[in-house]
């Protein structure tokens, strides 16, 4: 992105292998008034058969599988100091805690879904062709973002076939290219909407 779009400022929540609190990742994006938040992850499951890519947007989980992903992603908050206070009493292992997400109306959900769909469309071409689709979930890393935001799972490190791809430079470059191509398409649509809004036209986006 930095090489191809000099007008775009890329902000990393971290550039080294260190833990950044989930709430701080969203806060970094919010402080910098980001236009898009992309959280890149690698999946894991108890079953070694589970494989493929999937991309989440903020919402309520529609299945037990989605719920398990959310619980796993959110479980890291327990290593954070005063996490109960910081996340307003949220318990990552309690189904009742996720009720709060059903009460939230994410004004950026439609744009988030558009980018997520672009990402999954790219990932369907490989390097891992199993496409698990766009999903919704109560993910704390997306909870307080004030812009379109996605969490994308590149594959399952617990699956031997996925893992064999994830650890290679070629596989990583293919994923990076897919995320970039999705960004290019999203940016084009984003700027079109901005131009139409600036001209005073009514736009349904």
N, C-alpha and C positions, 0 to 999 in steps of 0.2 A: 504494500500500500504506500509506504513512504517513497519507494522508488518510482512509482507510477503516478502518484497524485501529490504534487508539491503543495497543494492547497489544503491537504488533510493533515491534521496533527494527530499522531498516534500516541496514546497514553497507555503505558503498561501499569497494571496494578502491582506487578513485580517483574523484575528482569533476572532474578536469581532464584535458586531453589530454597525459598524461605516461605514460612506460613504467614499469610496476611488474613486477618479476621474477615469473615464473610461480610459483616456490616461495613468494614472499612473499604472493601472493594467497591461496593455501591457508592460509598461516600466519596471516593476518589473520582469516580465518574461524575457524580453530581457536582462536586466542587469545580470541576473543569467544564461543566455545562456540555457534556458529551452529547453527540447526536445519535450514537449507537453503542450499545454495550454487548460485548461478545465474551462469554465465559467458556473456556475450552477445557474439557475434561476427558478422562479415560474411565470407562465404565468397569464394573466388576459385579459378579453374581456368584451365589453359592453353587449354581449349576454351571459346569464347564461347557454345556451345550449352548448357552445363551450367547449370541453374537450379533454384530451389526451396529450401525450408527443410528442415532436418534437425536433430535433437537427439541429442547423444552422451552416453553414460554410460561410466564407467570399465570397461574390459574389453579383450578381444582383438579386433582387427579381423578381420572375416569376409570382406573382399574387398580387392582392390587399390585400389579407389576410396577405401575407408575409410582404408587405409594412407596414401594420398597426402594426405588431409586431416590425418591425425595428424602426418605429417612436416612439413607446412606450418605447422601450429599450433605444433609443438615447435621449429621451426627458429630461433625468435627467441632461444632461450637462448644462442646463440653470441655475442650482443652483451653478455652478462652476464660480469662479472669472475669468474674461477675457476669457470666453469660445469661443467667436468669434475669438479671436487671436489664442488661443490654438488649435482650430480645423479648422484653416485656412478658416474662414468664413462660416463654415458648419451651416446650419439651419435645425434642425431635423424635422421640419414640412413642409419643402419645397421640393416637388418632384424634382425640378431642382438640389438641392444639391446632390442628390443621383446619378446624372450622373457621378460624379467622380469615383464611384465604378465600373462603366462599363468600365472605361479606365484602371483599374488596373489589372495586371496579377499576381495573387497570386501563387508563385512557389510552395507553400506547399498545394495547394488546393486538389490535389489527395490524399495525406496522410491524410488531414483533413477529407475528405469524407470517407475514409476507417475507421477511428476511429468513426466518426459519425454513420456510418452504423452498426458498432459493438455495439454502445450504443443503437441504436433503436432496434436492434435485441434482446438485453437483456431486454429492457423496454417492448417489446411486450409480455413478459412472466408475466408482472405485476410489481407492484401492480395495476397500471392503464393500462389496456390492449388495450385501444384505441391508435393506433400508427399513428401519423400524418406524420411520415417519416422524411427523411433528406431533408433540404431545404437550399437555398442560400439567403443571404441578406446583405445589407450594414450596418453592425453593427460596431459602433465605437470602442467597446471594443476589436474587432478582427482586426481592421483596420491596426495597425502598429506592430502586432506581427510578429516575425521573425522565427516562427516555426509552425508546424501544430497546428491548433487552432479550437475549437468548442465552441458554446454556446448552452447549452442544457436546455430545458424547461421541468420541471418535471410534469407539469399538470397545470390546471387552478384553481387558488384560487377563481375565480368568479363562478366556477361550484360547486354546493353542493356535488356531488359525489366525484369529484377530491379532494375538500377541506377536506372532511372527511378522505381521505387517507393521504393527505399531513401532517396533524397535528398529526398523530400517530407515535409513536416510531417505530412500526413494519413497517409501510409504508416507513419511512425514511431509515430504515436499508435495506429494499429491494432495494430501489433506490441506496443506497451506494454500495450494493453488485453487482447490475447491472453495475454500473460505473466501479467497480473494475474488474469484469469479462471481460468487454470490454477492459480495460487497459491491462490485462494479455494477451489477444489475440493480441492486437496491439503491445505490447512489444516483443512478440515472433516473429512477422513478421518484426518488426524494427531491431531486432538483427540479424535475418537471412539475411536481406539486407546488414547490416553492414559487416557481415562475408564475404558475396559474393563480396562486393566491395573491401574488404581488400585482397581477394585472386586474385583480378585482373579480375574477371569475369564481363562480361557485364550483367547488370541487368535492366530489365524493371519493374519499380515499380509504 
